[in-house]
Amino acid sequence: MGDCIAAISTPPGEGGIAVIRVSGESAPEIVDKVFMSRSGKKLHEFKTHSLNLGYIRDENGTLIDEVLVSRMDAPHSYTGENVVEINCHGGAVATRRCLELVINAGARLAHPGEFTKRAFLNGRLDMVQAEAVIEIIRARSEKALALSTRNLRGALSKTLQQVEEELIFINSRIEGSIDFPEEVGEPDWLELEERLQAVEGRLQKLAAGSKRARVYRDGVRVVIAGKPNVGKSSLLNVLAQKERAIVTEIPGTTRDLIEDLIYIKGIPVWVTDTAGIRETRDVIESMGVEKTRTALAEADIVVFVVDASTGIQVEDLEIMQQIEDKRKLVVINKTDIQDRSLSAEEVRNIFSGINLVEISALEETGIEELESALEKMIVGKKDPEEAEPEIMTNLRQERAIEAALGHVQDAIDGVKKRQPIDGIAVDTWGAVSWIEEITGKAIRTDVMERIFADFCIGK
């Protein structure tokens, strides 16, 4: 890592400010070749972590842009190396020209994720924290951002470190019996079992928490279904807080799928309004009904809307049969009408064991209860306060946690059956190796390269 890298660290396009990041031992000297401060000083004469006004100029001395330049000396920088950041004006031409001059002065263009990769290799971040950086950038909800920020601050790393230390302690007891059988004798089988079960419990909670947290990053698909004219489009408009779907009293108005991304209790939810399911000779409407059936098959949750003014009809029963195996929330709409033909008790008698909410999409009543019911179904617990804290993990980390858990469970089985102690040691060390794969202590080069290849250039 002796070379110096540079890249634009802000999004492309026009803006007030663009940042060009330069990292490497010679970063200050390289930037000095193109930067002329207002005071005439060189960068090493300024205090580290200070902003300095000046100009970027080309090889002919022509001024390109007025800029603010900061110097951050190693190891107190993002990468752990000397870092210089040039804050120039955000026009595409000015930004590109400033970067070109830095490259011509001796830096090279950074690869995707190379700044964060250097932070990892220099010990500024472990692999979990490095991956948290890209999760922060990609966060689509405030909760996803908060969970990713916790990982950047070391929440997941700390938990994994505690698990690793306990596994190493357990293994030391096992290997003592292997290496010094006469002096140490057989291990304390009961102690081994208890300690391994405690580790198993922590990994299980971690796996469960990560599955719950996944919805804050990936979101869920919710499909609104029902017979024509029950208020599906009106409900979508209320949830989205805008007129996404045409609403009329004419049955069959919605012919195609209408989808919108909304946030319910901080959870990204892709909500789809569908054509009313019914038998029809209208070719276009029948195509919409077929699309509805496909959307229902792919839905994580179905919001099944029934009409309080008409009661449960044959079409409702047929739709319920189609979604029998889906996670669903039954919504009684049009509760604002004077002469209701349907009560909550009647619906529960017809459809036993269902989640039920009463609303009026017209008057926007019951929507808070509907969102709370969806949150409980999505997060998968009765009360948000009852569960273990969620930990944001990606697919790589989830699989490694599951693999470590598998080794621990095999070790517990070996202890219970009093299997050869060296075989149990293989499982405990196997669990340790998967933990170290997550944190980066023992990560393969190809895995590391693949992780950082997903980053943007400049991060």
C-alpha positions as CSV (number, residue, x, y, z in Angstrom):
1,M,0.0,0.0,0.0
2,G,2.9,2.4,-0.6
3,D,1.2,4.1,-3.5
4,C,-1.2,7.0,-3.2
5,I,-4.8,6.7,-4.4
6,A,-7.4,9.4,-5.2
7,A,-11.1,9.5,-6.2
8,I,-14.2,11.7,-6.1
9,S,-16.0,10.7,-2.9
10,T,-19.3,12.6,-3.5
11,P,-22.1,11.5,-5.9
12,P,-21.8,12.5,-9.6
13,G,-23.7,15.4,-10.9
14,E,-23.9,19.1,-10.1
15,G,-23.8,20.3,-6.5
16,G,-22.5,23.0,-4.2
17,I,-19.5,21.0,-3.1
18,A,-17.6,17.9,-4.4
19,V,-14.9,16.1,-2.3
20,I,-11.8,14.6,-3.8
21,R,-10.1,12.2,-1.3
22,V,-6.4,11.4,-1.6
23,S,-4.9,8.7,0.7
24,G,-1.3,7.4,1.1
25,E,2.0,8.4,2.7
26,S,2.8,10.9,0.0
27,A,-0.8,12.4,-0.2
28,P,0.2,15.9,1.2
29,E,3.2,16.2,-1.1
30,I,1.2,15.2,-4.2
31,V,-1.6,17.7,-3.4
32,D,1.0,20.4,-2.7
33,K,2.0,20.1,-6.4
34,V,-1.4,21.4,-7.5
35,F,-2.6,23.4,-4.5
36,M,-1.6,27.0,-3.7
37,S,-2.8,28.2,-0.4
38,R,-3.9,31.9,0.1
39,S,-1.2,32.2,2.8
40,G,1.5,30.7,0.6
41,K,2.1,27.9,3.1
42,K,2.6,24.2,2.2
43,L,0.2,21.6,3.6
44,H,2.6,20.3,6.2
45,E,2.8,23.8,7.7
46,F,-0.9,23.8,8.5
47,K,-2.3,22.0,11.6
48,T,-3.7,18.5,10.9
49,H,-7.5,18.3,10.6
50,S,-7.8,22.0,9.7
51,L,-9.4,23.6,6.6
52,N,-7.2,25.8,4.4
53,L,-8.4,28.1,1.7
54,G,-6.6,28.2,-1.7
55,Y,-6.6,27.3,-5.3
56,I,-6.1,24.3,-7.6
57,R,-3.8,25.2,-10.5
58,D,-2.6,23.3,-13.5
59,E,1.0,22.8,-14.7
60,N,0.9,26.1,-16.4
61,G,-0.1,28.0,-13.3
62,T,-3.7,28.5,-14.5
63,L,-6.2,28.6,-11.7
64,I,-8.8,25.9,-12.0
65,D,-10.9,26.3,-8.8
66,E,-11.0,27.9,-5.4
67,V,-11.0,25.1,-2.8
68,L,-10.8,24.2,0.8
69,V,-8.2,21.6,1.6
70,S,-7.9,19.5,4.8
71,R,-4.9,17.3,5.8
72,M,-5.5,14.4,8.2
73,D,-2.3,12.8,9.4
74,A,-1.9,9.0,10.0
75,P,-3.1,7.2,11.9
76,H,-6.0,9.6,12.7
77,S,-7.8,9.4,9.4
78,Y,-10.4,7.2,7.8
79,T,-7.9,4.9,6.1
80,G,-5.2,5.1,8.9
81,E,-2.9,6.7,6.3
82,N,-2.1,10.3,5.5
83,V,-5.3,11.7,3.9
84,V,-6.0,14.9,2.1
85,E,-9.5,16.0,1.0
86,I,-10.1,18.7,-1.5
87,N,-13.4,20.5,-1.3
88,C,-14.0,22.0,-4.7
89,H,-17.1,23.3,-6.4
90,G,-19.5,20.6,-7.4
91,G,-19.6,21.2,-11.2
92,A,-18.8,18.1,-13.2
93,V,-16.0,19.8,-15.2
94,A,-14.3,21.5,-12.2
95,T,-14.4,18.3,-10.2
96,R,-13.1,16.1,-13.0
97,R,-10.3,18.6,-13.8
98,C,-9.1,18.7,-10.1
99,L,-9.0,14.9,-9.9
100,E,-7.1,14.7,-13.2
101,L,-4.5,17.1,-11.8
102,V,-4.0,15.1,-8.7
103,I,-3.6,11.9,-10.8
104,N,-1.1,13.7,-13.0
105,A,0.8,14.8,-9.9
106,G,1.5,11.2,-8.8
107,A,-1.7,9.6,-7.4
108,R,-3.6,6.8,-9.1
109,L,-7.4,6.4,-9.4
110,A,-8.7,4.3,-6.5
111,H,-10.5,1.0,-7.1
112,P,-14.0,0.5,-5.7
113,G,-14.0,0.4,-2.0
114,E,-10.2,0.8,-1.8
115,F,-10.3,3.5,0.9
116,T,-12.4,1.3,3.2
117,K,-10.2,-1.7,2.3
118,R,-7.1,0.3,3.4
119,A,-8.9,1.2,6.6
120,F,-9.5,-2.6,7.2
121,L,-5.9,-3.6,6.3
122,N,-4.5,-0.8,8.6
123,G,-6.6,-2.0,11.5
124,R,-8.9,1.1,11.6
125,L,-12.0,-1.1,11.0
126,D,-12.6,-4.8,11.2
127,M,-14.6,-6.5,8.4
128,V,-17.9,-6.1,10.1
129,Q,-17.4,-2.4,10.5
130,A,-16.1,-2.1,6.9
131,E,-19.3,-3.8,5.6
132,A,-21.4,-1.5,7.9
133,V,-20.1,1.4,5.8
134,I,-21.8,0.1,2.6
135,E,-24.9,-0.7,4.6
136,I,-25.1,2.9,5.8
137,I,-24.8,4.2,2.3
138,R,-27.5,1.8,1.1
139,A,-29.9,2.2,4.0
140,R,-33.5,2.8,2.9
141,S,-35.0,3.4,6.3
142,E,-34.0,5.2,9.5
143,K,-34.0,1.9,11.4
144,A,-31.6,0.3,8.9
145,L,-29.4,3.4,9.2
146,A,-29.4,3.2,13.0
147,L,-28.6,-0.6,13.0
148,S,-25.8,-0.2,10.5
149,T,-24.4,2.7,12.5
150,R,-24.4,0.5,15.6
151,N,-22.3,-2.1,13.6
152,L,-19.9,0.7,12.5
153,R,-19.4,1.5,16.2
154,G,-18.7,-2.1,17.0
155,A,-22.0,-3.6,18.3
156,L,-21.8,-6.8,16.3
157,S,-18.0,-7.0,16.5
158,K,-18.2,-6.9,20.3
159,T,-20.7,-9.7,20.5
160,L,-18.7,-11.9,18.2
161,Q,-15.5,-11.2,20.1
162,Q,-17.2,-12.3,23.3
163,V,-18.4,-15.5,21.6
164,E,-14.9,-16.1,20.2
165,E,-13.2,-15.6,23.6
166,E,-15.6,-18.1,25.2
167,L,-15.0,-20.7,22.5
168,I,-11.2,-20.3,22.8
169,F,-11.5,-20.8,26.6
170,I,-13.6,-23.9,26.1
171,N,-11.1,-25.2,23.6
172,S,-8.2,-24.6,26.0
173,R,-9.9,-26.9,28.5
174,I,-10.4,-29.5,25.8
175,E,-6.8,-29.3,24.5
176,G,-5.5,-29.5,28.0
177,S,-7.0,-32.9,28.3
178,I,-5.6,-33.9,24.9
179,D,-2.1,-32.7,25.5
180,F,-1.7,-33.6,29.2
181,P,-4.1,-36.6,29.7
182,E,-2.3,-37.8,32.9
183,E,-2.0,-34.4,34.6
184,V,-5.3,-32.9,33.5
185,G,-7.4,-36.0,33.0
186,E,-10.8,-35.9,31.4
187,P,-12.5,-32.6,31.0
188,D,-15.3,-31.5,33.2
189,W,-18.1,-32.7,30.8
190,L,-20.8,-30.9,32.7
191,E,-19.0,-27.5,32.6
192,L,-18.2,-28.0,28.8
193,E,-21.9,-28.7,28.1
194,E,-23.1,-25.7,30.1
195,R,-20.6,-23.3,28.4
196,L,-21.3,-24.6,24.9
197,Q,-25.0,-24.3,25.5
198,A,-24.5,-20.7,26.6
199,V,-22.6,-20.0,23.4
200,E,-25.3,-21.8,21.4
201,G,-27.9,-19.5,23.0
202,R,-26.0,-16.4,22.1
203,L,-25.6,-17.4,18.5
204,Q,-29.2,-18.4,18.2
205,K,-30.3,-15.0,19.5
206,L,-27.9,-13.3,17.1
207,A,-29.3,-15.3,14.2
208,A,-32.9,-14.6,15.2
209,G,-32.2,-10.9,15.7
210,S,-30.5,-10.6,12.3
211,K,-33.5,-12.2,10.6
212,R,-35.8,-9.7,12.2
213,A,-33.5,-6.8,11.3
214,R,-33.3,-7.9,7.7
215,V,-36.7,-6.4,7.0
216,Y,-35.4,-2.9,7.8
217,R,-32.8,-3.3,5.0
218,D,-34.6,-5.4,2.4
219,G,-38.2,-4.5,3.1
220,V,-41.3,-6.7,2.6
221,R,-43.9,-7.1,-0.2
222,V,-47.5,-6.4,0.9
223,V,-50.2,-7.1,-1.6
224,I,-53.7,-5.5,-1.2
225,A,-56.3,-8.0,-2.5
226,G,-60.1,-8.3,-2.5
227,K,-63.0,-8.3,-4.8
228,P,-63.7,-5.2,-7.0
229,N,-64.8,-1.9,-5.3
230,V,-64.0,-2.8,-1.7
231,G,-61.6,0.2,-1.4
232,K,-58.2,-1.4,-2.2
233,S,-57.0,1.7,-4.3
234,S,-58.3,4.0,-1.6
235,L,-56.3,2.2,1.0
236,L,-53.1,2.4,-1.1
237,N,-53.6,6.1,-1.5
238,V,-54.0,6.6,2.2
239,L,-51.0,4.5,3.1
240,A,-48.9,6.3,0.4
241,Q,-50.3,9.7,1.4
242,K,-50.7,10.5,-2.3
243,E,-53.0,9.7,-5.2
244,R,-51.2,6.7,-6.6
245,A,-54.4,4.9,-7.9
246,I,-57.5,6.1,-9.6
247,V,-60.6,5.7,-7.3
248,T,-64.1,5.5,-8.6
249,E,-67.3,3.8,-7.7
250,I,-67.1,1.7,-10.9
251,P,-66.0,-1.9,-10.1
252,G,-62.9,-3.1,-12.0
253,T,-61.2,0.4,-12.4
254,T,-57.8,-1.0,-11.5
255,R,-56.6,-3.1,-14.4
256,D,-52.9,-3.4,-13.7
257,L,-50.6,-3.6,-10.6
258,I,-49.8,-0.3,-8.9
259,E,-46.8,-0.4,-6.6
260,D,-45.3,2.1,-4.2
261,L,-42.6,2.1,-1.6
262,I,-43.8,3.4,1.7
263,Y,-42.5,3.2,5.3
264,I,-44.5,1.6,8.1
265,K,-43.0,2.1,11.5
266,G,-39.6,2.6,9.9
267,I,-39.9,-0.6,7.7
268,P,-39.6,-0.3,3.9
269,V,-42.8,-1.8,2.5
270,W,-43.5,-2.4,-1.2
271,V,-47.3,-2.1,-1.3
272,T,-49.1,-3.4,-4.4
273,D,-52.7,-2.5,-5.3
274,T,-54.2,-5.2,-7.5
275,A,-57.2,-5.7,-9.8
276,G,-60.2,-7.0,-8.0
277,I,-60.4,-10.8,-8.3
278,R,-63.6,-12.0,-10.0
279,E,-64.8,-13.8,-13.1
280,T,-65.0,-11.4,-16.1
281,R,-65.3,-11.5,-19.9
282,D,-63.4,-8.3,-20.2
283,V,-60.0,-9.3,-21.8
284,I,-58.1,-6.4,-20.2
285,E,-59.6,-6.9,-16.7
286,S,-59.0,-10.7,-16.9
287,M,-55.3,-10.0,-17.6
288,G,-55.2,-7.8,-14.5
289,V,-56.8,-10.5,-12.4
290,E,-54.1,-12.9,-13.6
291,K,-51.4,-10.5,-12.6
292,T,-53.1,-10.2,-9.2
293,R,-52.8,-14.0,-8.7
294,T,-49.1,-13.8,-9.6
295,A,-48.5,-11.0,-7.2
296,L,-50.3,-12.9,-4.4
297,A,-48.0,-15.9,-4.9
298,E,-45.0,-13.6,-4.5
299,A,-46.3,-11.6,-1.5
300,D,-44.8,-11.7,2.0
301,I,-48.1,-10.5,3.5
302,V,-51.6,-10.2,1.9
303,V,-53.9,-7.4,3.1
304,F,-57.3,-8.9,2.3
305,V,-59.9,-6.1,2.1
306,V,-63.6,-6.9,2.7
307,D,-66.6,-4.5,2.4
308,A,-68.6,-3.6,5.5
309,S,-71.5,-2.5,3.3
310,T,-72.0,-5.8,1.4
311,G,-70.9,-8.4,3.9
312,I,-69.0,-11.6,3.0
313,Q,-70.0,-12.8,-0.4
314,V,-69.0,-15.8,-2.5
315,E,-66.2,-13.8,-4.2
316,D,-64.7,-13.1,-0.8
317,L,-64.7,-16.8,0.1
318,E,-63.1,-17.7,-3.1
319,I,-60.3,-15.2,-2.6
320,M,-59.7,-16.5,0.9
321,Q,-59.2,-20.0,-0.5
322,Q,-56.6,-18.6,-2.9
323,I,-54.6,-17.0,0.0
324,E,-55.2,-19.7,2.6
325,D,-51.5,-20.5,2.9
326,K,-50.3,-16.8,3.0
327,R,-49.6,-14.6,6.0
328,K,-52.6,-12.3,5.9
329,L,-54.3,-9.4,7.5
330,V,-58.1,-9.1,7.0
331,V,-59.3,-5.5,6.8
332,I,-62.9,-4.5,7.1
333,N,-63.3,-1.3,5.1
334,K,-66.1,1.3,4.8
335,T,-66.9,1.2,8.6
336,D,-68.0,4.8,8.3
337,I,-71.3,3.8,6.6
338,Q,-74.6,4.0,8.6
339,D,-76.0,0.6,7.8
340,R,-73.2,-1.9,8.1
341,S,-73.9,-5.4,6.8
342,L,-70.7,-6.9,8.4
343,S,-69.3,-6.9,11.9
344,A,-65.9,-8.0,13.2
345,E,-67.4,-10.9,15.1
346,E,-69.1,-12.2,11.9
347,V,-65.7,-12.1,10.0
348,R,-64.0,-13.9,12.8
349,N,-66.7,-16.6,12.8
350,I,-66.2,-17.1,9.0
351,F,-62.4,-16.8,8.9
352,S,-61.1,-18.3,12.2
353,G,-57.7,-17.5,13.6
354,I,-57.1,-14.3,11.5
355,N,-55.6,-10.9,12.2
356,L,-58.3,-8.4,11.8
357,V,-58.5,-4.6,11.6
358,E,-61.4,-2.3,11.0
359,I,-60.8,0.9,8.9
360,S,-62.4,3.6,6.9
361,A,-60.1,4.5,4.0
362,L,-62.5,7.4,3.1
363,E,-62.2,9.0,6.6
364,E,-58.7,7.6,7.2
365,T,-59.7,6.0,10.5
366,G,-58.1,2.8,11.8
367,I,-55.0,3.3,9.7
368,E,-52.7,3.5,12.7
369,E,-54.1,0.2,14.0
370,L,-53.5,-1.3,10.6
371,E,-49.9,-0.2,10.5
372,S,-49.3,-1.5,14.0
373,A,-50.8,-4.8,13.0
374,L,-48.6,-5.0,9.9
375,E,-45.5,-4.1,12.0
376,K,-46.2,-7.0,14.4
377,M,-46.6,-9.4,11.5
378,I,-43.5,-8.2,9.8
379,V,-41.2,-8.1,12.8
380,G,-42.6,-11.3,14.1
381,K,-43.1,-10.6,17.8
382,K,-46.0,-9.6,20.0
383,D,-44.4,-6.5,21.4
384,P,-41.3,-4.6,20.1
385,E,-40.0,-4.3,23.6
386,E,-40.1,-8.1,24.3
387,A,-37.5,-9.2,21.7
388,E,-33.7,-9.2,21.8
389,P,-32.1,-6.1,20.1
390,E,-31.9,-6.5,16.4
391,I,-28.4,-6.8,14.9
392,M,-28.0,-5.9,11.2
393,T,-26.2,-8.6,9.3
394,N,-25.7,-9.3,5.6
395,L,-26.1,-12.7,3.9
396,R,-22.4,-13.5,4.2
397,Q,-22.5,-12.9,7.9
398,E,-25.8,-14.7,8.4
399,R,-24.4,-17.8,6.7
400,A,-21.2,-17.7,8.8
401,I,-23.2,-17.4,12.0
402,E,-25.3,-20.4,11.0
403,A,-22.1,-22.4,10.2
404,A,-20.6,-21.5,13.6
405,L,-23.8,-22.4,15.3
406,G,-23.8,-25.8,13.5
407,H,-20.3,-26.5,14.8
408,V,-21.3,-25.6,18.4
409,Q,-24.3,-27.8,18.2
410,D,-22.2,-30.7,17.0
411,A,-19.7,-30.1,19.8
412,I,-22.6,-30.2,22.3
413,D,-23.8,-33.5,20.8
414,G,-20.3,-34.8,21.1
415,V,-20.0,-33.8,24.8
416,K,-23.4,-35.4,25.6
417,K,-22.4,-38.7,23.9
418,R,-18.8,-38.5,25.4
419,Q,-17.3,-38.8,22.0
420,P,-13.5,-38.6,21.5
421,I,-12.3,-35.2,22.8
422,D,-10.2,-34.4,19.8
423,G,-13.3,-34.6,17.6
424,I,-15.0,-32.1,19.9
425,A,-12.0,-29.8,19.6
426,V,-12.4,-29.8,15.8
427,D,-15.9,-28.5,16.1
428,T,-15.0,-25.8,18.6
429,W,-12.2,-24.6,16.4
430,G,-14.5,-24.8,13.4
431,A,-16.8,-22.4,15.2
432,V,-14.0,-20.0,15.9
433,S,-12.8,-20.1,12.3
434,W,-16.3,-19.0,11.1
435,I,-16.4,-16.2,13.7
436,E,-13.0,-15.0,12.5
437,E,-14.3,-15.2,8.9
438,I,-17.0,-12.6,9.8
439,T,-14.7,-10.2,11.6
440,G,-11.9,-10.6,9.1
441,K,-9.2,-12.1,11.3
442,A,-9.0,-15.1,9.1
443,I,-10.9,-14.1,5.9
444,R,-9.9,-15.5,2.5
445,T,-8.4,-13.0,0.0
446,D,-11.1,-13.8,-2.6
447,V,-13.9,-13.1,-0.1
448,M,-12.3,-9.8,0.9
449,E,-11.9,-8.7,-2.7
450,R,-15.5,-9.6,-3.5
451,I,-16.7,-7.6,-0.5
452,F,-14.9,-4.4,-1.4
453,A,-15.8,-4.7,-5.1
454,D,-19.4,-4.0,-4.1
455,F,-18.4,-0.5,-2.8
456,C,-18.5,2.6,-4.9
457,I,-15.3,4.3,-6.0
458,G,-14.4,7.0,-3.5
459,K,-15.5,5.0,-0.4
